[in-house]
Amino acid sequence: MHFRNRLEAGRRLGARLEYLRGQDVVVLGLPRGGVPVAAEVAEALDAPLDVCLVRKLGVPYQPELGMGAIGEDGVRVINQEVLRGTGVGDVDLARVEERERHVLLERAARYRGDATPLSVAGRTALVVDDGVATGSTARVACRIARARGAARIVLAVPVAPRDFARRLGGDADELVCLDTPWDFAAVGQFYADFTQVADDEVTACLHRAASRHRHRAGAGSTDREVTVTAGAVRLGGRLTLPDDATGVVVFAHGSGSSRHSPRNRFVAGGLHRAGLGTLLFDLLTDEEEADRANVFDIALLGGRLLDATRWLREEPDAEGLAVGYFGASTGAAAALWAAADPAARPAAVVSRGGRPDLAGPRLPAVTAPTLLVVGGADAPVIELNRDAQAQLRCENRLEVVPGATHLFEEPGTLERVTELARDWFTDHMAPAHV
């Protein structure tokens, strides 16, 4: 398979990746040659674009041959096989690394200015390059995304050697490649035009992608870090409201988790695409979380959720919006505990892998339509949810996702949770009248 240029390769790769469209994806292009390819992929998927800054460590007398790579956040990969084959020593390696680290810092300032990298925490990081040779730069990029909290990493390239899966060493969760030819010698042999990409072309790709997303987001959208006041404590959170949001869902995370929960962020992304806003916030301070008793104090957690609901309703951006609750594990018990309070008035509640039984005697007082979602392979929790469902007096439904365990880590299971939650909230949430 041959490509006229990087733009054609990007369009063909974007078509192969169509199955990711509509998911919470951030496309990360590897400068410089991977960025035009990534820009086409980002446009095809209607996803945001950023760079993942990586520098190849080229063999001193053969710079096109990578003996390793370095990247942002101090990530470093050395290809011992290449080092042994070329005889490069520690002194030469250190000299090359120092030079490339300086270039890395310069490129970061040139491409981003004062802006921070796009957040990939809890999202799918789609790492794109114009091809893979030794795999060192791709491995560094994947490790950077992993260190920044990506829930899933997909590495996608137009062309690579047949053994590129072995070369990646498991750093990506999924590999996508249009062609792995037997006669692979270098990436450039599969492009009619493999002209070096200039820095201004990289910058132009990033600006065009950012402009496209600003236009589609609309002037009325909100996505910002917030501080939620809950009694005497202040809790970190993130409020996201799409333009013309029809409601806002407050997330209550499970034990040992936080507002950065990858699974909750994945579900939140699906709600955003359906026109629903979200508030993800920490139920406990760091000091409180150190005491495990607090993690299972449902009255404390439910009280925090009530405080967050009051805070949200006073926010000008969320005025008049219906409020829903999404709870996971112990957070589901907190959501139902809070929903039973007359002051809460949630329009709907969704529990994922929850422990609604921990809400105890407050369950019959819940009036909000409630959806209980449980994994089919999570037998003990299924029974606990059935017992809790029997105590609910409101509209309710129990959905069992086949093959899913407690954390919904199996392929497609969290996507199913997202679909169920989206439909439940959109069916039951309308602008509030208070």
N, C-alpha and C positions, 0 to 999 in steps of 0.2 A: 504494500500500500504506500503510495506517495502522495504528497500534499504540495499544492502550488506555493503556499506560504503559510505563515502562522495563523492568519485570519481564517483561511479555509479549514485548517486543522481544528481551530477553536469551535467553528460552527459544527463540524462533524462530531466533535467530542461532546458539544452541548446537546446534540440530538441523542447521543447514546445515554446521556445523563438525565434525560427527560423525567425519569421516574423520581428524581429528587425535587422536582418542581412542586412548590407548595409546602415543602418542609422548611424548617428553620435552619437555613444553610447560609454560611459565610464562605465566599470563594476567596481563596488565598493564592495569588499568583507569585511565582518565584522570579524575581528580577534577574536579568532584564528580559530574557527571551520568553519566559513563561507568562508574562503579564498580558501581551496581546492575545494569547490563547485563552487565558483566564477571563479576559474582558468579554470575549465572545460567549464563553460558557455562562458568565454571570448574567449577560443580557438574555440568553436563551432561558435561563431558569428564573429570571426576575429576582435575582439575589444580589446582596451587597458585595462589593469587591474591595479587597485590601491586598497589600503585599505581605509576604512572609520573608523577611530579610535574611538571606543566607548567602554565604560566600564560599565558593569552592577553594580548596587548598590545592593548587596545581603543583605538580612535580616541577622543580626549578628549571630543568632543561627540557621539559615537555609540558607546558602549562595547561594544555587542553586535557591532560590526564589527571583526574582528581585522586589525590591521596587522602582526602578527607574533606570536611566542611565544618564551618562554624556558623552560628546564627544568633539571633537576638536571645536575650535572657541567659547568655552564657552557655548555650547548648553547643556541644562539640562532638563530632564523630570522626574517627580516624580509621581508614581502611588499611588494616595491617597487611593484607595480601598485596596491595600496591606498594606499600613501603618495603616489604621484603623483596619484591620483584625489581624495584628501582634502586634499592640501596640508599635511599634518602635517610640521613641521620637526624638525631634530635636537634642539632643546631640549625640545620637547614629548615627543618619543619617549624621550629619556633620563629625563625626569621620570616617565613612565608605567612605564618599565622598572625604575627604582629602587623605585617603590612595589610593583610586582608581585614583584620579587625578595624583598622583605621578607615578603610574604604567602607566597611559596614556602617560605621557611625556617620560618615559623610552622606551615604545614601539615605539613611533614616531621616536625617535633617532635610535632605533635598526632596524626598517623596512625600513626607508627612508634615514637615514644618513643626509646629507646636502641637499638632493633633496627636492623640493617643491611638494605638492600634484598635481596630474594631474588636469588640468583645466576642469571643467564641465560647465563653463559659456556658455549658449546658446545651450547646448547639452542635450542628454538624459542620465540621471544618472540611471543606472541599479543597484540597491542595492540588494545584494545577501547574504543570511545567510543559515545555515544548517537547520534552522527551526525557528518558532516563538512560544514562550510560552506566556509570559505576553505582549510582544510587545513593551516594553520600549526601548530596544536597537535599534530596527528597527525604531521606531519613531524618536529617536535622529539622526540616520544616515540620514533619509529622511530630517530632518530639517537642518542638516549640508549641504547637497547637495543643498537645497533650498536657504540657505544663501549664497552659493557660486555661485548662478546665474544659476542653471540648468533650462533649458526650460521645461523639463518634467522629472518626477521621476516615475520609475517603481520599485516596490518592488517584488522580486521573491524569493520564498522559496520552498523546496520540501514538507514540511508538516507544518501544523498549526492547531489550534483549529477551530471549525466551526464558531465561532464568531470573527475570527481574523480581519475581515473588521471593525467591531465596535471598536476593540481595537486600531486600527491604527489611528482612529480619523481624517481621511481625510488628513494625512500628505503625502500620496503618490497619484499620479494622476492615477495610475493603479496598481492593485494587481494581481499577478500570483502565484498560488499554485497548486502543483500536487495532493495533497490530504488533506482533512479536515475531519479526522475521528471522529466519535461520541465518541469513547473511548479514546480520547487524554488526556494524563496526563503529559507527558514530551516528549521532542523532541527525546531523546535517545531511547525510546521504539520502534521507527520505524526504527532503524538501527541495523543490526547484529553486525557491528563493529563501535562503537562510541568512540573509543580511543581518549583521549585528544590530540589535535594538538600542536606540539612544535613550538617554535619561529623560529627555523631553517627551519622548513617545510614551514612556512609562507614566510620567506625570499626567499626560493628556488622557490616557486610559482611566486613571484613577479619578480625575476631575469629571470626565463624562459619566462615569458610573455613579459618582456621588450626586451629581446634578440630576440624573435620572431618578434616583431614589428620593431625593428631596421633593421633586415634582410629584411623584406618586404618593408620597406620604401625606402631602397636603399641609397647609399652614397651620391647621388646627390640631395636629398630632402632638402628643406629649410622650417623652421617654426620658426619665431623669431619676437620679438617685434622690431619695427623700429620707427624712428622719421622722419616724412615727412616735408620737408621744403617748405613752401608756402608763398612766399614773405617775409615779416618780421617776420612771426610767425612760430613756430614749433609745429607740430601736432602729437599726438601719433597714432600708427597704428600697425597692425600685417600683415606680409607678409608670405604667405604659398605657397610653390611651390612643388608639387609632383615631384618625379623623372621623367625626360623626359616629363615635362609639355608641352602641345601644345599651351598654351596661358595663359593669366592672366586677371582676371576680377576685376575691381576696383569697390567697393561698395560705393554708396552715400546714407547714411541713411536719414530717415525722421525727421521731427521736433520732438524735445523732446527725440531723441534717440542718439546713439553713436556707436562707433566701436564694443561695447559689445552687440548690439542688438541681442536678442535670435533668432529672425526670420531670420535676415541676416546670422547669424552664422549657422543656420540650412541649409539654401540654400547653403552657402559656403561649408559645409561638403559634400553635394551632388555633387558639382562641383569638389571637390578634388578627389572623387571616380571616376569621369569621366576623370581624368588626367588634370584638369584645375587648375591653381593657382589662388589665390585671394589676394587682398589688401583691408583690412578693416581699415579705418582710421577716425579720428574725423574731421569733416568739420570745427568746431569752437573750440576755446579755451574755458575753463570754464568761463572766464570773458566775452567773447563775447556772450556765450550762455545765460548769465544772462539778456541780452538785447533781448527781444522777437522779435524786429524788424529784428535782424540779422538772426533769424531762418527762416524767410520768404523772405530774400533778395536773390533772385535766382541768380542775377548777381554775388554777393559775393560768394555764394556756388559753382556756376559753375566755377568761377575763381579759387577757391581752388581745384576743381577737375582737372582743366587744369594744375595747378602747381603740383599736385600729379602725373599726367600722365607724365609730364616732369621728375620729380624725379624718377619715376619708370623706365623710359626708360634709365636712366643713371646708374641704379643698375646693376652690373655685372651679378647677378644671373638671371635677367630677360631679358638680352640682346637678341634681335632677336625675342622675343615672341610677338605675336599679343595681343592687349589690347582690352578688352570689358568693357562696363559699365553696372552695375546693380543698378537701383535706386528705392527707395521706397518712396511713398508719395511725399513730397517736394523734396526729393533727386532725384526722377525721372525727375522733371523739371530741376534740376541742371545738370543731366546727358545729357538731350537733349540740354540744353543751351550750354554745353561744346562741345557736339558732332557737333554742327553747326560751331565750329571754325575750320578753315583749319589745325591748328596746332595739333588738337586732333587726328584725323585719327583713331577713334575706329573701330574695325572690326564688332562690333555688339552692340546693346543696348537692355536691357530688363527693362521694367517698371513694378513694382508690386504695385497694389493699388495706382498708381501714379496720380500726378496732372500735366500731360504734358501740359495742357492749360496754366500753369504759365510760360512756356518757350516762350509764345507769338509769336511775329513775327519771331523768330529764327527757328521755326519748319520747314518751307519750305527749309531751308538751310541744314538740316540734310541729310547726304548721307548714313549713316550706316544703315544696315537692323535693323528694330526696332520691337520688340514684346511688345505689351501692354497687361498686364494680370490684370484682374479686377474681383472682387467677384460678383457673381450673385445676392447677396442680398445687394449690394452697389449701388443702382440705381442712385443716383446723380453723382457718380464718373464714372459710365458706360457712361452716357451722355457726361460728360466732355472729356472722352477718345475718344468717337466717333467724337466729334467736332474737337479734336486735330488730330485724325487720318486723317480726311478730309484735313488737311493742310500739311500733310507729303507728300513729293515727292519721298521718298526712298521706297525700298521694306519694307512692313510692314504687321502686322497681329494683330488683336484684339482677345484675348482669354478670355472668360468669364467662371470662375470656379463656377459651380452650388453650391448654398447653402452657399457660402463664404461671410462673411461680410468684412469690410474694412481691418481688421488686420489678416484675414485668420486664425482665432483661432479654427474653427470647425475641427473635426477629418478628417484627410486625405487631407484637402485643401492646407496646406503648402507643403505637399508631392507632390501634383499636380503642384504647382508653381515651385518646385525644378525640377521636370521632364521636364516641359516646358522650363525653363531657360537652363537646361543642354543641351537639344536637340537643342535649338536655337543657343547657343554658339558653340557647337561642329560642327554644320552644317555650321557655317559662319566664324569660326576662324581658321586661318592657320598661320604658322610662318610669321612674318612681314618682309617686305623688305624695309629698310629705308636707 
